Amino acid sequence: MSSIWAASAAMLCLAPVAQAQGRDDAREPVRDDTIVVTGTKAGDFGAKSGIPIDRVPQSIQLLDEEELIARGVRSVGDALRAVPSANIGGSRVSRYQSFGLKIRGFVADQMRNGIRQRYYEDVDASALSNIARVEVLKGPSAVLYGQSGVGGILSIITKQPTDAAQGSVALTGGMYGQKMATVDLSTPVTDTLAIRLTVEVERSGTSVDVQDMDRENVALTLAWRPSTSVSAHLVAEYVRRTTANNPGLPVVGTVRGNGVATVRRSAFLGEPNFTDLIADAPLIQAWVAFDMGAGWALTPRFQYSEFNTSLDQVRLLGPVSVQPTRIQRNGRRGREADRYMIGQLDLSGHATTLGIDHSLLFGIEHSAERPTFRQFDIVAGDIAPIDALNPVYSYATRQPRLAFSFFTQGKVDGFAAYAQDQIALTDAWNVVAGVRHSVFDYENLRTTPAGTTRDADTIANTTWQLGTTWRIGGGWSLFGGYNKGFDVDAVVGSRSRDGSPFRPETSDQVEAGIRLTRDRLRASLSAFRIRRNDVAVTDPADVNFQVQEGQLQVQGVEVEGEWTPVDGWWLQGGYAYLDGRVTRTTTAAMRDARLGDTPEHSATASTRVALGPVELRGGAYHVGARRLVNGSPVTLDSYTLFDLGLGSEVGPVRIDAMLTNVGDATYYTANGGANFVYPGDPRTLSVRVGYRFGARS
């Protein structure tokens, strides 16, 4: 693949920028190639920019609300099954699904209406009721969004008020006691003000013993257009999830044999009386777009969010040496309260120099993060090993003995300035360039039984991106580029042997591809290399310290597309090849080791066929074998899942039914630990019955 990188060395890529498209964003979003811009803040949706899909110099995919409903999607992870290079990690019964969501072998971050989410996405992966579409940007992209996941960005665009009054209600029920109610109401209040309310409540069981899933999410959105030159939006959301803190299943007895029997997929190996996971988060976003005339606009944005959680957690360790079915455990009680604020001011517009058109964006950003965490550990020896085949719980009649471990208080203040230019060199050839400089001042106080320590410093990073597209006619276009990212969270508070603070981890992607966009067909093929740089590894001079000399790399090929060969028949699919390895480390045994949870081969396919008033649906998803964690001798087996469904809409009534994992395949997923796995969802049937009223979007 080296020839590809050589050929694309001059084609440097970043998230696209263009002047916001002149469209009515008060209406529901539709699948339209003129507004499909992955990872961007599009149009009046608090957006920085919009760009036609054939001008985006980076691999992207769009998942809209209709597709999520038709596929019976129950979490953000389920939604990503349509992305060939994505790996969903644990299902929604895991602690925090967002920890395991990966694209092209690396973790992906979530944006909401173009603003980074620090904690909000962790609360409830099933909070889909206020999502209009999910845009998937593949690879790092730091110029517009600051520090973000190496694998890419999941840009979530929320629903906006509609021009005319309309609404819907839906009830969903299914196996394992699934019960869910959803309400979506939208109406204009005056000629200039519109409002939308979405509510979802779930009271369900799960396929795991003693684990229920109670969820509530509500969103209120206001859109105000007092004049043709001013538009304002307010989005207020609240999510809450109450469930059991599922520790997963041991590696020995699932992925590896224990010499006796396989552990049941439904086994709960935590403690039913010490298992609460209660998390909630409010989120407020506001932005105003001022049309200043002559093609220029000024847009201030603000976001405030919280993350509050109360957790009792049991962790699975290795098996007892002479009793492989008995699993050692420890545990903790945690109380977390985090606050995150971010403000942005963007100036965008057009300029022409020497006959060349520029779409320009200049912005500044300030963020303030205030996390706190208090932990109590279960006293050593207080919790007994558990028999994974016949669980007997330690705390059936008593509570655990706990000892204070630590209390941390963090303070991270960030400032960034960024600029981006989309250059129309010709009608067919576009170049996009951008640069961002970020500075973070942090302070961390850590209190333990031994006393309180303080660590503080300043971290800075400059990142840039450059990309190009060339439309060669007939719907075909070439794209490619180089884009960078950085991560401060991984290094805050870390210091080398000489006491100097760690610099931010960095990442970069080089990519070259070809894209086809026509009325009934959209497809793309790309080759890429992503690297995570400056990773902390063991200091060879002193194993008690680390040095930033590690590097992880994934290179591969991805193809994906969707096709409507005739009216009423829709096809979607793709394939990804990922070669993920540890390319630099100070540990000889880890050099060239396979990256964890990164399958070499993965593929996805789905179809919908309309037969009169009924639509038949099907899907197939394949994930190849992969290592449990980086360099692990444990391999997770490959698996293939098949889904079948149908839908029908008669007047205002709509029915959607989906049977997932038709063959009831047993498979396991990783979630970052070397001692445990999560079982994949078994065969599950769910039925959704909805009723629409008022105007149709």
C-alpha positions in Angstrom: 0.0 0.0 0.0 3.0 2.3 0.1 2.4 3.4 -3.5 -1.0 4.7 -2.4 0.6 6.8 0.3 3.2 8.2 -2.1 0.6 9.1 -4.6 -1.6 10.8 -2.0 1.1 12.6 -0.1 0.1 15.9 -1.6 -3.6 15.3 -1.1 -4.2 16.4 2.5 -7.6 16.1 4.1 -9.8 17.7 6.7 -13.4 18.2 7.6 -15.0 20.3 4.9 -16.0 23.9 5.0 -18.4 25.8 2.7 -20.9 28.6 3.0 -24.1 27.3 4.7 -26.6 26.1 2.1 -29.6 28.2 1.4 -32.3 25.8 2.7 -35.2 25.7 5.2 -33.7 23.9 8.2 -37.0 24.2 10.1 -38.1 21.2 8.1 -37.1 17.7 8.9 -33.7 16.7 7.4 -33.8 14.4 4.4 -31.2 12.3 2.6 -30.0 15.0 0.1 -26.6 15.0 -1.4 -26.5 18.8 -1.2 -26.6 18.8 2.6 -24.8 15.6 3.6 -21.7 16.8 5.4 -20.3 14.4 7.9 -18.9 15.9 11.0 -19.9 19.4 10.1 -22.2 21.8 11.8 -24.6 22.2 8.9 -26.8 25.1 8.0 -29.1 26.5 10.8 -28.4 23.4 12.9 -25.7 25.5 14.8 -23.5 24.6 11.9 -20.1 25.9 10.8 -20.6 24.8 7.2 -22.3 22.6 4.6 -20.9 21.1 1.5 -22.1 18.7 -1.3 -21.0 15.2 -0.7 -18.9 15.0 -3.8 -16.7 17.8 -2.5 -16.0 16.3 0.9 -12.3 15.3 1.0 -12.7 12.6 3.6 -14.7 9.3 3.9 -18.2 9.9 5.4 -21.5 8.1 5.9 -24.9 9.3 6.8 -27.5 7.4 9.0 -30.9 9.1 9.1 -33.8 8.6 11.5 -35.8 6.5 8.9 -32.9 4.0 8.6 -32.6 3.7 12.4 -36.3 2.9 12.8 -36.4 0.5 9.9 -33.3 -1.5 11.2 -34.7 -1.7 14.7 -31.7 0.1 16.1 -31.6 0.2 19.9 -28.4 2.0 20.6 -25.7 4.2 18.9 -23.6 1.0 18.6 -26.4 -0.8 16.7 -26.6 2.2 14.3 -22.8 1.8 13.5 -23.3 -1.7 12.2 -24.0 0.0 8.8 -20.4 1.4 8.8 -18.0 -1.3 7.5 -15.0 -0.1 9.5 -16.9 0.4 12.7 -16.7 -1.9 15.7 -19.5 -1.4 18.3 -17.8 -3.0 21.4 -20.2 -4.0 24.1 -24.0 -3.9 23.7 -26.2 -1.5 25.6 -26.1 -3.8 28.7 -22.5 -2.9 29.2 -21.5 0.0 31.6 -20.8 2.7 29.0 -21.1 1.6 25.3 -19.4 4.8 24.2 -16.1 3.5 25.6 -16.0 0.7 23.0 -17.2 2.5 19.9 -14.5 2.3 17.3 -14.0 3.4 13.6 -11.0 2.1 11.7 -9.5 0.5 14.8 -9.6 3.6 17.1 -12.1 5.1 19.5 -14.6 7.6 18.0 -15.9 10.7 19.7 -19.4 12.1 19.6 -20.4 15.6 18.6 -23.9 17.0 19.1 -25.0 19.8 16.7 -21.3 20.3 16.0 -20.1 20.7 19.6 -17.9 18.1 21.3 -19.5 16.0 24.1 -17.3 15.3 27.0 -19.6 13.1 29.2 -23.2 13.4 27.9 -22.9 10.5 25.4 -21.8 8.1 28.2 -25.2 8.2 30.0 -27.5 6.4 27.7 -26.5 4.9 24.3 -30.2 4.2 23.6 -31.3 7.8 23.8 -32.2 8.0 20.1 -35.6 9.8 20.2 -34.3 13.3 19.5 -31.8 12.2 16.8 -32.5 13.3 13.2 -29.4 11.8 11.7 -25.9 10.5 12.6 -23.0 11.6 10.4 -19.9 9.5 10.5 -16.6 11.2 9.7 -13.8 8.7 9.5 -10.4 9.6 10.8 -9.1 12.4 13.2 -10.3 15.9 12.5 -9.2 18.5 15.1 -9.3 21.8 13.3 -13.0 22.5 13.8 -13.6 20.2 16.8 -10.5 20.3 18.9 -9.3 17.1 20.6 -11.3 14.2 19.3 -11.2 10.4 18.8 -8.5 9.0 16.6 -11.0 6.8 14.7 -13.4 9.6 13.8 -16.4 11.6 14.8 -20.0 10.6 15.2 -21.8 13.9 14.5 -25.3 13.7 15.9 -27.8 16.2 14.6 -30.9 16.6 16.7 -34.4 17.2 15.5 -35.6 20.7 14.9 -39.0 22.3 15.0 -41.2 22.0 11.8 -43.1 24.7 9.9 -46.5 23.1 10.5 -48.0 21.3 13.6 -47.3 17.6 13.6 -46.6 14.8 16.0 -46.3 11.1 16.6 -46.6 8.6 19.4 -45.1 5.1 19.4 -45.1 2.1 21.7 -42.4 -0.6 21.4 -42.5 -4.0 23.0 -40.6 -7.2 22.6 -38.6 -10.0 24.1 -37.0 -9.8 27.6 -39.8 -7.6 28.8 -39.1 -4.6 26.5 -41.5 -1.8 27.0 -41.0 1.7 25.6 -43.1 4.8 24.9 -42.0 7.6 22.6 -43.6 11.0 21.9 -42.6 13.6 19.3 -44.5 16.9 19.1 -43.7 20.0 17.0 -45.6 23.2 16.2 -45.1 26.8 15.3 -46.0 29.2 18.2 -45.9 32.4 16.2 -44.8 33.3 12.7 -41.2 33.5 14.0 -41.1 31.0 16.9 -41.5 27.2 16.7 -41.1 24.5 19.4 -40.5 20.7 19.4 -40.7 18.3 22.3 -39.5 14.7 22.3 -39.9 12.3 25.2 -39.0 8.6 25.6 -39.5 6.4 28.6 -38.4 2.7 28.8 -39.0 0.1 31.5 -37.4 -3.1 30.2 -35.7 -6.3 31.2 -32.6 -7.5 29.4 -31.1 -10.8 28.4 -28.9 -10.7 31.5 -30.1 -12.1 34.8 -31.2 -9.5 37.4 -30.4 -6.6 35.0 -33.3 -4.3 34.0 -33.0 -1.1 31.9 -35.0 2.0 33.1 -34.5 5.0 30.9 -35.9 8.5 30.5 -34.9 11.2 28.0 -36.6 14.4 27.2 -35.7 17.2 24.8 -37.2 20.7 24.2 -36.0 22.7 21.1 -36.9 26.2 20.2 -36.2 27.9 16.8 -36.7 31.6 16.6 -36.4 33.7 13.4 -37.2 37.3 14.3 -35.9 38.5 10.9 -34.4 37.3 7.7 -30.9 38.1 9.1 -31.2 36.5 12.5 -32.0 32.9 13.5 -31.6 31.5 17.0 -31.9 28.0 18.5 -32.1 26.6 21.9 -31.8 22.8 22.6 -32.4 21.6 26.2 -32.0 17.8 26.8 -32.0 15.5 29.8 -31.2 11.8 29.9 -31.2 9.3 32.8 -30.4 5.6 32.9 -30.8 3.2 35.8 -29.6 -0.3 35.4 -27.3 -2.9 36.9 -23.5 -2.5 36.7 -22.9 -5.5 34.5 -19.3 -6.8 34.9 -19.5 -9.0 31.8 -18.3 -12.6 31.7 -14.8 -14.1 32.3 -12.5 -14.9 29.4 -12.0 -18.4 30.8 -15.3 -20.1 30.3 -16.4 -18.1 27.3 -13.6 -17.3 24.8 -11.3 -19.9 26.4 -12.5 -23.2 27.8 -12.5 -23.9 31.5 -12.5 -27.6 31.2 -16.1 -27.9 32.6 -18.7 -26.0 30.7 -19.4 -22.7 28.9 -20.7 -19.8 31.1 -24.2 -18.9 30.3 -24.6 -15.7 28.2 -27.3 -14.5 30.7 -25.1 -15.1 33.8 -24.7 -12.0 36.1 -21.4 -12.3 38.0 -21.6 -9.0 39.9 -23.6 -8.6 43.1 -27.4 -8.0 42.8 -27.3 -6.0 46.1 -24.3 -4.0 45.1 -24.8 -3.2 41.5 -26.6 0.1 41.0 -25.5 2.2 38.0 -27.5 5.4 38.0 -26.4 8.2 35.6 -28.1 11.4 34.4 -27.1 14.4 32.5 -28.7 17.7 31.5 -27.5 19.4 28.3 -28.2 23.0 27.1 -27.1 24.3 23.7 -27.8 27.7 22.2 -26.6 29.5 19.1 -27.5 32.5 17.1 -26.7 33.1 13.4 -26.4 36.8 12.4 -26.3 37.5 8.6 -24.0 40.5 8.3 -24.6 40.9 4.6 -22.2 40.6 1.7 -22.0 36.8 2.3 -20.7 37.1 5.9 -22.2 35.6 9.0 -21.4 35.8 12.8 -22.4 32.8 14.9 -21.9 32.6 18.7 -22.5 29.2 20.4 -22.7 28.0 23.9 -23.1 24.6 25.6 -23.4 23.5 29.2 -23.6 19.9 30.3 -23.3 17.7 33.3 -22.5 14.1 34.1 -23.7 12.7 37.4 -23.3 9.1 38.3 -23.7 6.8 41.3 -22.1 3.4 40.7 -21.5 0.2 42.7 -19.2 -1.9 40.6 -17.8 -5.5 40.8 -14.8 -6.2 38.6 -13.9 -9.7 37.3 -10.3 -10.7 37.6 -8.6 -14.0 36.6 -9.8 -17.5 37.7 -8.7 -19.1 40.9 -5.6 -21.1 39.9 -6.9 -24.6 40.8 -10.6 -23.9 40.2 -11.0 -22.4 36.7 -14.7 -21.9 37.1 -14.3 -19.7 40.2 -13.5 -16.1 39.3 -11.7 -13.7 41.6 -13.3 -10.3 42.0 -12.8 -6.9 43.6 -15.1 -3.8 43.6 -15.7 -0.2 44.3 -18.3 2.5 45.0 -18.0 5.7 42.9 -19.7 9.0 42.9 -18.9 11.3 40.0 -20.1 14.9 39.3 -18.7 16.6 36.2 -19.5 20.0 34.7 -18.5 21.1 31.2 -19.0 24.4 29.4 -17.9 25.6 26.0 -18.3 28.8 24.1 -17.5 29.5 20.4 -17.6 32.5 18.2 -17.3 31.9 14.4 -17.1 34.4 11.5 -17.7 32.9 8.1 -18.0 34.3 4.6 -16.7 34.6 1.1 -13.8 36.4 -0.5 -12.3 36.5 -4.0 -8.6 37.0 -4.6 -7.1 36.9 -8.1 -10.3 35.4 -9.4 -10.3 32.5 -7.0 -13.3 32.1 -4.6 -12.6 31.4 -0.9 -15.1 30.2 1.7 -13.6 31.3 4.9 -14.1 30.5 8.6 -12.4 32.1 11.6 -13.2 31.0 15.1 -12.2 31.2 18.8 -13.3 28.8 21.5 -13.1 28.7 25.3 -13.9 25.6 27.4 -14.1 24.9 31.2 -14.2 21.5 32.6 -14.8 20.7 36.3 -14.7 16.9 37.1 -14.9 15.3 40.5 -14.8 11.7 41.5 -14.9 10.0 44.9 -14.1 6.3 45.3 -14.4 3.7 48.0 -12.9 0.3 47.5 -14.3 -3.0 48.8 -11.9 -4.2 51.6 -9.6 -6.9 50.4 -11.0 -10.4 51.1 -14.5 -9.1 51.7 -15.8 -10.3 48.4 -15.4 -14.0 47.6 -14.6 -15.5 44.2 -17.8 -16.5 42.3 -18.6 -19.8 40.6 -19.3 -18.6 37.0 -21.4 -21.8 36.4 -23.5 -21.6 39.6 -23.2 -18.1 41.1 -23.6 -17.6 44.8 -23.4 -14.0 45.8 -21.4 -12.6 48.7 -23.8 -9.8 49.6 -27.1 -11.6 49.6 -27.7 -10.7 53.2 -25.2 -7.9 54.0 -23.5 -4.9 52.5 -19.8 -4.8 51.6 -17.1 -3.3 53.8 -15.8 -0.2 52.1 -12.7 1.8 52.7 -12.0 5.3 51.3 -9.6 5.3 48.4 -9.4 8.8 46.8 -11.2 12.0 45.9 -10.1 13.9 42.8 -11.0 17.5 41.8 -10.1 18.6 38.3 -9.9 21.9 36.6 -9.2 22.2 32.9 -9.5 25.5 31.0 -9.0 25.6 27.3 -8.6 28.2 24.7 -8.4 27.7 20.9 -8.2 29.8 17.7 -8.8 28.2 14.3 -9.1 29.2 10.7 -10.2 27.3 7.6 -10.5 28.0 3.9 -12.3 26.2 1.1 -10.6 27.3 -2.1 -12.4 26.8 -5.4 -9.5 26.6 -7.8 -11.8 25.6 -10.7 -15.4 24.5 -11.0 -14.2 21.0 -10.5 -11.2 21.3 -8.2 -11.5 22.3 -4.6 -8.8 22.5 -1.9 -9.6 22.8 1.9 -6.9 24.0 4.4 -7.1 24.7 8.1 -5.1 25.3 11.2 -5.9 25.3 15.0 -3.9 26.2 18.0 -5.1 25.0 21.4 -3.9 25.8 25.0 -5.0 24.0 28.1 -4.3 25.0 31.7 -5.1 22.1 34.1 -5.0 21.5 37.8 -5.7 18.3 39.6 -6.1 17.8 43.4 -6.0 14.2 44.6 -6.8 13.3 48.2 -6.0 9.9 49.6 -5.7 8.6 53.2 -2.1 9.7 53.0 -2.9 13.3 52.2 -3.6 15.7 49.3 -1.3 16.2 46.2 -1.6 18.9 43.6 -0.5 18.7 39.9 -0.8 21.6 37.5 0.6 22.7 34.2 -0.1 24.1 30.7 -0.4 21.9 27.6 -0.4 23.4 24.0 -0.9 21.9 20.6 -1.0 23.1 17.0 -2.7 21.0 14.4 -3.6 21.4 10.7 -5.4 19.7 7.9 -5.3 19.9 4.1 -7.5 18.1 1.6 -8.7 18.2 -2.0 -11.5 17.0 -4.3 -11.6 16.8 -8.0 -14.9 16.2 -9.8 -14.1 14.3 -13.0 -17.7 14.1 -14.3 -20.5 11.7 -14.5 -20.9 11.8 -10.7 -17.3 10.6 -10.1 -14.9 12.5 -7.9 -11.4 11.9 -6.5 -10.7 12.9 -2.9 -7.7 12.7 -0.6 -5.7 14.4 2.1 -4.0 14.5 5.4 -5.7 15.4 8.6 -4.4 15.5 12.2 -5.8 15.2 15.7 -4.7 15.4 19.3 -5.8 14.2 22.7 -5.1 15.9 26.0 -7.2 13.7 28.3 -4.8 10.8 27.9 -1.9 12.8 29.3 -3.3 15.3 31.8 -1.3 14.8 35.1 1.3 12.4 33.6 5.0 13.2 33.9 8.2 11.6 32.8 11.1 10.4 35.0 12.6 13.9 35.0 9.3 15.5 36.1 8.4 17.2 32.8 4.7 17.0 31.8 3.7 14.8 28.9 2.8 16.5 25.6 -0.6 15.8 24.0 -1.0 12.5 22.1 -1.3 13.2 18.4 -2.9 11.3 15.5 -2.9 11.6 11.8 -4.5 10.1 8.8 -3.5 10.0 5.1 -6.3 8.9 2.8 -7.0 8.7 -0.9 -10.3 7.6 -2.5 -12.8 7.8 -5.3 -16.5 8.6 -4.9 -19.6 8.1 -7.1 -22.7 10.2 -6.4 -25.8 9.8 -8.7 -29.5 9.9 -8.2 -29.9 6.2 -7.4 -26.4 5.3 -6.5 -23.8 6.5 -4.0 -20.5 4.7 -3.3 -17.0 5.3 -2.2 -13.7 3.4 -2.1 -10.7 4.6 -0.1 -7.3 3.5 1.2 -6.0 5.0 4.4 -3.4 4.9 7.1 -4.1 6.2 10.6 -1.5 6.5 13.4 -1.9 7.3 17.1 1.4 8.9 18.1 3.2 9.8 21.4 1.6 6.9 23.2 2.9 6.4 26.8 4.9 3.2 27.1 7.3 1.8 29.8 10.4 3.8 30.3 13.3 1.3 29.6 15.5 3.1 32.2 12.9 2.9 35.0 9.8 0.6 34.8 8.1 2.9 37.4 7.8 5.7 34.7 6.7 6.0 31.1 7.9 7.7 28.0 6.0 8.9 25.0 7.6 6.7 22.4 4.7 4.4 21.5 2.8 4.4 18.2 -0.2 2.4 17.0 -1.2 2.2 13.4 -4.0 0.9 11.2 -3.8 0.9 7.4 -6.5 -0.5 5.3 -9.2 -0.2 2.6 -12.9 0.5 2.9 -15.6 0.4 0.4 -19.3 1.3 1.0 -22.4 2.4 -0.8 -26.1 2.4 -1.3 -28.2 1.8 -4.4 -31.8 2.0 -5.4 -31.9 -0.1 -8.6 -35.7 0.4 -9.0 -38.3 2.2 -7.0 -39.1 0.3 -3.8 -35.9 -1.6 -3.6 -33.0 -0.2 -1.6 -29.5 -1.9 -1.0 -26.7 -0.9 1.3 -23.4 -2.5 2.0 -19.7 -2.3 2.5 -16.4 -4.1 3.4 -13.4 -3.0 5.4 -9.9 -4.5 5.6 -7.9 -3.2 8.7 -4.3 -4.1 9.4 -3.8 -2.8 13.0 -0.4 -3.1 14.7 1.8 -1.7 17.5 4.4 0.0 15.3 6.6 1.5 18.1 7.1 0.5 21.7 9.8 -0.1 24.3 8.6 -3.6 25.0 10.2 -6.1 22.5 7.4 -8.6 22.9 4.8 -6.0 21.8 6.5 -4.8 18.6 4.4 -5.5 15.5 1.7 -7.0 17.8 -1.9 -6.9 16.6 -4.1 -4.2 17.9 -6.9 -5.3 20.2 -10.5 -5.4 19.1 -9.6 -4.6 15.5 -10.8 -7.2 13.0 -8.9 -7.6 9.7 -12.1 -8.2 7.8 -15.6 -6.8 8.4 -18.6 -6.4 6.2 -22.2 -5.2 6.3 -25.2 -5.6 4.0 -28.9 -4.6 4.3 -31.9 -4.3 2.0 -35.4 -3.1 2.0 -38.0 -4.2 -0.6 -41.5 -2.7 -0.9 -44.3 -5.2 -1.8 -47.5 -3.2 -1.9 -48.2 -1.9 1.6 -45.5 -4.0 3.2 -41.8 -3.5 3.3 -39.5 -6.5 3.8 -36.1 -5.9 5.4 -33.0 -7.9 5.9 -29.4 -7.4 7.1 -26.2 -9.3 7.5 -23.1 -8.2 9.5 -19.8 -9.9 9.7 -17.0 -9.2 12.1 -13.7 -11.1 11.7 -11.5 -12.6 14.4 -9.6 -10.1 16.5 -7.3 -9.9 19.6 -9.0 -9.1 22.9 -6.6 -6.2 23.7 -3.3 -5.0 22.2 -0.9 -8.0 21.8 -3.2 -10.3 23.7 -2.9 -14.1 23.1 -6.7 -14.2 23.5 -8.6 -14.1 20.2 -12.3 -13.3 19.9 -13.8 -15.5 17.2 -15.4 -14.1 14.1 -19.2 -13.9 13.9 -21.9 -13.3 11.4 -25.4 -12.0 12.3 -28.6 -12.0 10.3 -31.6 -9.7 10.9 -35.1 -9.9 9.4 -37.9 -7.4 9.6 -40.9 -5.9 8.0 -42.8 -2.6 8.1 -46.2 -1.3 7.0 -47.8 2.1 7.0 -51.6 2.4 6.6 -52.8 5.9 6.9 -51.5 7.4 10.2 -50.5 4.0 11.6 -47.1 2.6 11.1 -45.8 -0.9 12.3 -42.2 -1.9 12.4 -41.0 -5.4 13.5 -37.5 -6.6 13.6 -36.0 -10.0 14.5 -32.2 -9.5 15.2 -29.6 -12.3 15.4 -32.0 -14.7 13.7 -29.7 -17.6 14.1 -29.1 -16.8 17.8 -25.4 -16.8 17.3 -23.2 -16.8 20.4 -20.5 -14.2 20.2 -18.5 -12.0 22.5 -17.3 -8.4 22.4 -14.4 -6.5 24.0 -14.8 -3.4 26.1 -11.2 -2.6 27.1 -10.5 -5.3 29.7 -8.1 -8.2 29.5 -10.1 -10.4 32.0 -13.7 -10.1 30.8 -15.9 -9.9 27.7 -19.5 -9.0 27.1 -21.8 -11.4 25.3 -23.5 -10.2 22.2 -27.3 -9.8 22.1 -29.1 -13.1 21.6 -32.0 -13.5 19.2 -34.4 -10.6 19.9 -37.8 -9.7 18.5 -39.2 -6.2 18.9 -42.3 -4.5 17.5 -42.9 -0.8 17.2 -46.4 0.6 16.6 -46.6 4.3 15.8 -49.3 6.9 15.1 -48.7 10.1 13.2 -51.0 13.2 13.2 -50.9 16.7 11.7 -48.8 17.8 8.7 -46.3 15.3 7.2 -42.7 16.4 6.8 
